Amino acid sequence: MSHPSVARRYARFVLGLTGADIPGPVTAKAAALMLDTLGSCLASSREDFGRAVLDSAERLGGPQESTLIGTKAKAGAASAALANATLAHGLDFDDTREGAIVHTGCVAVTTALAVGEAVGASGRAVLEATIAGVEVMCRVGLAVPGRFHARHFHPTSLTGSFAAAAVASRLYHLTEDQLVHAFGICGSQAGGIIEYLADGSWTKRLHPGWAAHAGVAAVILARAGFTGPETVFEGAHGFYQAFAGGSVEGTVDGLLGTLGREWELEQLTLKPYPCGSIAQPYMDCALRLRDKHQIRPADIATVSCRTAEGPVPRLWEPLAAKHRPANGYAAKFSLPYLLAAMFVKGRASLAEFTDEAVRAGCGASSRRPPARGEPGSSTGRPRLTHVARRGRGEVSRQRFPRHL
């Protein structure tokens, strides 16, 4: 007997999951994830990018079945998922699964709410669909840690459509075969490059929106009889070959084996700061040094950060541009700016990421310390070093982002 495909094993988990299978702490964490996601959506709905995507979703239209968050308008479920998922991720204040480096709530929660409203699903059904989507999305990313970014793709964008398809399939009551086809269709819609790093443009914000739209569309197509390749993940021309550069059969088997026994949702981090998650351990280190040693910006000669190779192009390079980010969004991925915010103001709230705040240099345009990355062991702890003008150095270490 041949081994079931990866897509089929995911489909069996997604459609077979019941409320009784889900531990209480997982359900509670999922509820917190939904609230966190809704808060991000509401905050984004007042921003310029939020208004743009909400207006666009209204124009895309469809039956008036799913709410565009932050407005009184409704649109088709796929259009609402596109807008709301963009809102959820747009401020970079959403959850993260470290290791996979995926943001799950922006896709899974918004898809569950949009489709759930369209079909009149219960709150319990929406919550369970969200959990199923998060479990799939995390595992699709955890199979290849760091490899999507290394090939210049955004992991949330690549993995998000599979989560959305998982969510929507439960609420639209697909069969196992239909969901397998939907996953196959998702593979041909995957994409999302990280060139937004060059100028702080808005495309990263759109990535989960487009992925959510793709997942809902894939489910609707599959329900109507449209087919997709069953070997979408592991095939010779499949998802991992295309986007990660090779087969990951053993790793995927191990992750599939934990479905229903280990819950990736419990490992999600809810961010304390609205910026890139990989920068946040360094920001915490800076804040501790500032508070413990009463460090003033004028005292600082240099700041050095020990890091793995992978984050260097996203946080430090090109260094001149990172020292002077083009706008508020670019500043979210500039570690020199983020450290300056912590040393100067002792915080990194939404107010520190307006274009005006960035132009003002966070109040420290003439006092911002030189900052550089020092690539080291991928397993080493992030380390931030402060060197005062009198030659004394202070060190703080934090391996992972802080959980809220």
Residue pairs with C-beta under 8 A, 6 or more apart in sequence:
4 12
5 180
5 230
5 231
5 233
5 234
6 231
6 232
6 233
6 234
6 252
6 256
7 179
7 180
7 183
7 184
7 230
7 231
7 232
7 233
8 176
8 180
8 230
9 256
9 259
10 136
10 139
10 162
10 166
10 183
10 256
10 259
11 169
11 176
11 179
11 180
11 183
12 176
13 132
13 135
13 136
13 256
13 259
13 260
14 132
14 133
14 136
14 166
14 169
14 170
14 179
15 169
15 170
15 174
15 175
15 176
15 179
17 128
17 131
17 132
17 170
17 260
18 128
19 124
19 128
21 260
22 128
22 131
22 263
23 263
25 266
26 131
26 263
26 265
26 266
27 127
27 131
29 265
29 266
29 268
30 127
30 130
30 131
30 134
30 265
31 127
32 270
33 95
33 104
33 105
33 109
33 130
33 134
33 265
33 268
33 270
34 105
34 109
34 113
34 127
34 130
36 94
36 95
36 105
36 270
37 88
37 94
37 95
37 105
37 106
37 109
37 110
38 69
38 109
39 93
40 87
40 88
40 89
40 90
40 91
40 93
40 94
40 106
41 69
41 70
41 84
41 87
41 88
41 110
42 69
42 70
43 91
43 93
43 350
44 50
44 70
44 86
44 87
44 88
44 90
44 91
45 51
45 54
45 69
45 70
45 71
45 87
46 70
47 90
47 91
49 86
49 90
49 202
49 205
50 70
50 86
50 87
50 90
53 82
53 83
53 86
53 87
53 90
53 205
53 206
53 209
54 68
54 70
54 71
54 73
54 83
54 87
56 83
57 68
57 75
57 79
57 80
57 82
57 83
58 68
58 73
58 75
58 79
60 75
60 76
60 79
60 82
61 75
61 76
61 79
62 75
62 76
62 77
62 78
62 79
63 76
63 118
64 74
64 75
65 74
65 75
65 76
65 77
65 80
65 117
65 118
66 74
66 75
66 76
66 77
66 79
66 80
66 81
66 113
66 114
66 115
66 117
66 118
67 73
67 74
67 80
67 113
67 114
67 117
68 74
68 75
68 80
68 83
68 84
69 83
69 84
69 87
69 110
69 113
70 87
74 80
75 83
76 118
77 114
77 115
77 117
77 118
77 168
77 216
78 114
78 213
78 216
78 217
78 220
79 213
80 110
80 114
80 117
81 110
81 111
81 114
81 115
81 164
81 209
81 212
81 213
81 215
81 216
82 209
82 210
82 212
82 213
83 209
84 110
84 113
84 114
84 209
84 212
85 106
85 107
85 110
85 111
85 160
85 208
85 209
85 211
85 212
85 213
86 205
86 206
86 208
86 209
87 110
87 209
88 94
88 105
88 106
88 107
88 109
88 110
88 208
89 103
89 106
89 156
89 204
89 205
89 207
89 208
89 209
90 202
90 205
91 274
91 350
91 353
92 271
92 274
92 275
92 276
92 332
93 271
93 273
93 274
93 350
94 103
94 105
94 106
94 271
95 103
95 104
95 105
95 268
95 269
95 270
95 271
96 102
96 103
96 268
96 269
96 271
96 277
96 401
97 103
97 104
97 137
97 138
97 141
97 142
97 264
97 267
97 268
97 269
98 267
98 269
98 277
98 400
98 401
99 141
99 142
99 145
99 267
100 137
100 138
100 139
100 140
100 141
100 142
100 145
100 155
100 159
101 141
101 145
101 146
101 148
101 149
101 155
101 156
101 277
101 278
102 137
102 138
102 141
102 155
102 156
102 159
102 160
103 156
103 208
104 133
104 134
104 137
104 138
104 163
104 265
104 268
105 130
105 134
105 268
106 156
106 160
106 208
106 212
107 133
107 137
107 156
107 160
107 163
107 164
107 167
107 208
107 211
107 212
107 215
108 129
108 130
108 133
108 134
108 137
108 163
108 164
108 166
108 167
109 130
110 208
110 212
111 129
111 133
111 163
111 164
111 167
111 168
111 212
111 215
111 216
112 126
112 127
112 129
112 130
112 133
112 167
112 171
113 126
114 212
114 216
115 121
115 129
115 167
115 168
115 171
115 172
115 216
116 125
116 126
116 129
116 171
119 171
119 172
121 129
121 171
125 170
125 171
126 171
128 170
129 166
129 167
129 168
129 170
129 171
130 167
131 263
131 265
132 166
132 167
132 170
133 163
133 164
133 166
133 167
134 163
134 264
134 265
134 268
135 259
135 263
135 264
135 265
136 162
136 163
136 166
137 159
137 160
137 162
137 163
137 166
138 264
138 265
138 267
139 252
139 255
139 256
139 259
139 264
140 158
140 159
140 162
140 163
140 233
140 239
141 148
141 155
141 158
141 159
142 251
142 255
142 264
143 240
143 244
143 248
143 251
143 252
143 255
144 240
144 244
144 248
144 251
146 310
147 243
147 244
147 245
148 154
148 155
148 158
148 243
148 244
149 155
149 194
149 310
149 314
150 310
151 243
151 244
151 245
152 193
152 194
152 195
153 191
153 192
153 193
153 194
153 243
154 192
154 193
154 194
154 204
154 207
156 192
156 207
156 208
156 211
157 190
157 191
157 192
157 207
157 208
157 210
157 211
158 190
158 191
158 192
158 211
158 239
158 243
159 211
160 207
160 208
160 211
160 212
160 214
160 215
161 186
161 189
161 190
161 211
161 212
161 214
161 215
161 218
162 183
162 186
162 215
163 211
163 215
164 186
164 211
164 212
164 213
164 214
164 215
164 216
164 218
164 219
165 179
165 182
165 183
165 185
165 186
165 215
165 216
165 218
165 219
166 179
166 215
167 215
168 182
168 215
168 216
168 219
168 220
169 178
169 179
169 182
169 219
172 219
172 220
172 223
174 182
174 219
174 222
174 223
178 219
178 222
178 223
179 219
179 222
180 228
180 230
181 221
181 222
181 226
181 227
181 228
181 230
182 215
182 218
182 219
182 221
182 222
182 228
183 218
183 228
183 232
183 233
184 227
184 228
184 229
184 230
184 232
185 217
185 218
185 221
185 222
185 226
185 228
186 214
186 215
186 218
186 228
186 232
187 228
187 229
187 232
187 233
187 238
187 239
188 228
189 214
189 217
189 218
190 211
190 214
190 239
190 242
190 243
192 203
192 207
192 210
192 211
193 203
194 204
194 314
195 203
196 202
196 203
196 204
196 329
197 313
197 314
197 330
197 333
199 326
199 327
199 330
200 325
200 326
200 327
200 328
200 329
200 330
200 331
200 333
201 329
202 329
205 329
218 228
222 228
229 235
229 238
231 238
232 238
232 239
233 239
233 240
233 252
234 240
234 247
234 248
234 249
234 252
235 241
240 246
240 247
240 248
240 252
241 247
269 277
269 400
269 401
269 402
269 403
269 404
270 403
270 404
271 277
271 280
271 401
271 404
272 280
272 284
272 402
272 404
273 280
273 283
273 338
273 348
273 349
274 332
274 348
274 349
274 350
274 353
275 283
275 331
275 332
275 333
275 338
275 348
275 353
276 314
276 315
276 332
276 333
277 401
278 311
278 314
278 315
278 401
279 315
279 333
279 335
279 338
280 401
280 402
281 382
281 398
281 399
281 400
281 401
281 402
282 305
282 335
282 338
282 339
282 382
282 384
282 398
283 338
283 339
283 341
283 342
283 348
284 396
284 398
284 402
285 382
285 383
285 384
285 396
285 397
285 398
286 303
286 339
286 342
286 343
286 384
286 386
286 396
287 342
287 346
288 396
289 295
289 384
289 386
289 394
289 396
290 342
290 343
290 346
291 346
292 394
293 386
293 394
295 343
295 386
295 388
295 394
297 340
297 343
297 344
297 364
297 367
297 368
297 369
298 367
299 388
299 389
300 343
300 369
300 386
300 387
300 388
300 389
301 369
301 370
301 387
301 388
301 389
302 369
302 370
302 371
302 372
302 385
302 387
303 339
303 369
303 370
303 371
303 372
303 384
303 385
303 386
303 387
304 371
304 372
304 373
304 374
304 384
304 385
304 387
305 335
305 371
305 372
305 373
305 374
305 382
305 383
305 384
305 385
306 374
306 376
306 380
306 381
306 382
306 383
306 384
306 385
307 315
307 373
307 374
307 375
307 376
307 382
308 375
308 376
308 377
308 378
308 380
309 375
309 378
310 378
311 373
312 373
312 375
314 333
315 322
315 333
315 334
315 335
315 373
316 322
316 335
316 336
316 371
316 372
316 373
319 336
319 372
321 330
321 334
322 334
322 335
322 336
322 337
323 334
323 336
323 337
323 368
323 371
325 331
325 333
325 334
325 337
325 358
327 355
327 358
328 353
328 354
328 355
328 357
328 358
329 353
330 358
331 337
331 338
331 352
331 353
331 357
331 358
332 338
332 353
335 371
335 373
336 368
336 371
337 358
337 362
337 368
338 348
339 369
339 371
339 384
340 361
340 362
340 364
340 368
340 369
340 371
341 347
341 348
341 352
341 362
342 348
343 364
343 369
344 362
344 363
344 364
344 367
344 368
345 352
345 362
345 363
351 357
352 362
361 368
362 368
381 397
381 398
381 399
382 397
382 398
382 399
383 395
383 396
383 397
384 395
384 396
384 397
385 393
385 394
385 395
386 393
386 394
386 395
386 396
387 393
387 394
388 394
